[in-house]
Each structure stands twice: as C-alpha cells, then as structure tokens.
C-alpha cells in the first residue's frame, strides 16, 4: 500500500506542474496577442518566470532527494 504522504506529494507536484505549464502557455499566447514590443516583453517576463518557478517547484516536490 502506498503511504498517504507519497500520494499527497504526487498530487501537489501534479498541481504545480499543471499550473506552471498553463502559465507558460499563457506567456506564449501573450507573445502572439500583444501589439508592441514593450507589452510583449512585460507579459513574457512576468508570466514565464512564474511558470518556470512552478514547474521547478513541482520537480522539487516530486523528487525531494538531495543531489
């Protein structure tokens, strides 16, 4: 039987990964939709940074062993 902590850990990692991928997808859509360079750069840096942090946090939650 799988321990409850492992199940909660994997669910949390999955949620973080899905949120991160959704944020990265929104950054890609913003890059195509916004009209000028400055609004594109602003949206891309904010959203893609948050998306990358969520994906890396999901990796850290899923595999907590030290390197």
N, C-alpha and C positions, 0 to 999 in steps of 0.2 A: 504494500500500500504506500502511496506517495504521501509524504508529510504535508501538512496544511501550509507550512511556511513556504515550501517549494512551489505550491500551487499559486499562492498569493504573489510570490516573487515573479513567476512567469506571467501572470495576468497583469501585474504592474508594468513589467517590461514590454508586454504587448501593447498596452495602452499608450505608453510613452513612445513606442516606435510608430504607432498609427498616427499619433498627434504630430510627431516630427515629420513624417512623410507628407501629411496633409499640409503642414506649414511650408515645406519645400515645394509642394505642388502649387500652393498659393503664390509663392515667390515667382515661380515660372510664369504663372498666368499674369501676375502684375507686371512682369517684364514685357509681356506682349501687349498689355492693355493701356498702360500709362503713356501719355502723349510726349513728354520731353525727357531729356537725359537726367535731370535732377530728381524728378519724382520717381523715375525708374530706379535710380541708384539708391534713393532713400528707402523705397519699399524692399528692394532686393537685399540691402544690407541688414535691415531690421528683421525681416521675416526669415531669411535664410540662416541668419545667425541663431535665431531661436529654434528653428527646425533642426539644425545640426546639433545644438546642445541637447535637444530632446532625444535624438537618435543615439548620441553618445551616452546619455544617461540611461537609456534603455539597455545599451550594451553593458554598462557598468552594473545595472541591477540584475541582468540575466546571468552574468559571469563575474561574481564578486571576488574571485581568487586574485591574489596579488601577482604581479607579473614576475 
